[in-house]
Amino acid sequence: MKYASSNLAKLGSFLRGKTYFLGLASFVTIAALLFLWAFKVRLEIIIMLATLWFGFLLFSLAVEYWRKAAFYKALLANLDRLDQAYLILETLTEPRFYDGEILYAALYKINKSMLENVTNYRMRSQEFQEYVEMWIHEVKTPLATLSLISHDPKINQQIKRLNDYVEQILYFVRAENAEQDYLIAANNLANIINEVASRNREVLLAKKIDFEVHDVGYEVYTDAKWLEFILNQIINNSIKYSSSKIRITTTITDRTITLTISDNGIGITEKDLPRVFDKSFTGSNGRLGKQSTGMGLYIAKTLCQKLGHKIEIDSKPQQYTKVSITFAKSKYFNVIDAQTYKKVTEM
């Protein structure tokens, strides 16, 4: 929304605000001139006095308009430019006219109150985040114990599901300030994929899903922990939606390396495909299965953006789903060429 208006409109608004003053000034002027005329004051003197009076009146109005117009023009122009309008006071000089001082003081109090509320909200949010993280770490301990003492594959699958959902909550809570938690370094894709495969080994065997990995022994700059979570979300989706084969491959260009996870599950409908990364979007597949929270791909997308990776998805119903993650050079590192991505077998 643009707040600034034309100079003519602003001048007109200013004069409309002076209606009573101008009316009273006109009445007093006419009365004074008639009074001078009644006392037979010379016409030249009356004209001179009238000229001086009108000159003083116009000069006073012009000075007042100029002072107010300069302040309000800066106010409206800065509001147009600012993404965060509450910072407007930082861009203004305190005015030297009465109604401007009142407005400035009111804005100061409003801004102070808003900042106090935001600070309180952030503190409560931080406290809640810390509590959730503590709770999650406490829950993980009994889940890990249950997994160790249980020898029933079906129970272990449910324990894994619980652990995945708990982990999803943790990463969702941390996603807003992910920069404070991740560590960008050279990590080997094969090692990360092996960790994800190990986590899902029992369910892959139970559902007889072929897990194929080809030519992934490359180094990329990423955070291993975050990428492991992202890949786990993608593979869990493949497992969940009736895949019998999951295939992981890589494609290399001069500047990037792309990791592709494909499956032959039920796929995603054309109308749902543009929204799969939206928060809490479950789509027709999620409604059919009633098992989807719609948060896994949303968190994966959020974390990829934080890490500087590009994530894309392509699918055809009842044929395939392909999720691609592209790793490009980061602004935090020097230019990386294709030779940086060396195969483990060549090291």
Steps between C-alpha positions, in 0.01 A plus 500: 500500500632844403433769757649801323264723295551785255614843615171653389299250704720559807472879466125468460481285813709756689272787397189301587644454846529880524138569407403653835822701525463637147133582559577686822797679340280611209231629735751696711667642188173621351390649835832683541489642147144621550602656833788687335274608215240632749763718666591637158854363503676571173452230237874466446549415868215249495648328194846495657368353827292243310803402291718460807232298677438266207875463446551408866206256484628327184857488633382340828294240316787425259750450783258277692418298189868461409594376849212252518534386139869423545429286807197316364659449158798331667262298720291373208798439270681298767188296570492408131864385510507314830416131520464535877288811554559504875854625432364827359614709798861403430476681165341826623620820664277615784275780363486854642128569461235418757285233331813337356649477849180334623509249212869428558445444872202272430701297247784471751269360768330264253836379372634451853192301599524286186871427557431402861227261385724354230781454752264323741370282219854407392595415856193276541568343161863436593398348833247277324758394241751414771235299686399310184864418421556379856181292486599345168844401628337347807253303285773370270664312787209266580430458128859388443473264798177350370660447161790313659293270721226430248547208263163533328546653151149648500556671834837627383336650191257691721784613726682628193189690391479660843868592486457652152204711613688618809798592282269683261376716786858577602603612152182701455569688823859564394425584137434870566851551639672219315806718431594476867500120496653379176866471402586520131787269410606253233296182555487183299156418360558126524556519876183702556294267280638198685382652829150557358489147358607356833225688681239359263649153452235305692202664333663466155549128560153455649334664199740333254604829344805494272739773608742580219784749532719584202804725467449719810854510637543875462577779744263794532500800727210455738412415858497122537242495779253725320543320167449164669170624640393635158581172323326303774180701444514434126568128538228466765254646250613249238451216748165634616348530154530141378838500330663170410824660386698804614791610285760764586734646237704815434553734208801733476552824309789745508347692788254267673428147610142375512382213716180334374280265704242325283235240577224313320224570751151642451638838391354846542210645304562793269282735707682409824854522361543882528396491866691203640748729679226710661465486875251235621399409145412129484339478156282220372757235599511622858122503526479146369763361734414725797863470614650821364557815703599705195806626688786278378554655157426847635780468756729343237440795268560750781828337600620475139442873461696566819786282379502656154384183323227474239232234541257407223241228449356336190238228488242314295213317669547122520840529331773680694605779732841665474641738758819684402733696727755719327814606682660816364796704611428697815571868544691400814759307298726561207386403151459124481549325168400150403836356608417585862249218497746213513388143526593322819655221297741751342611651833 
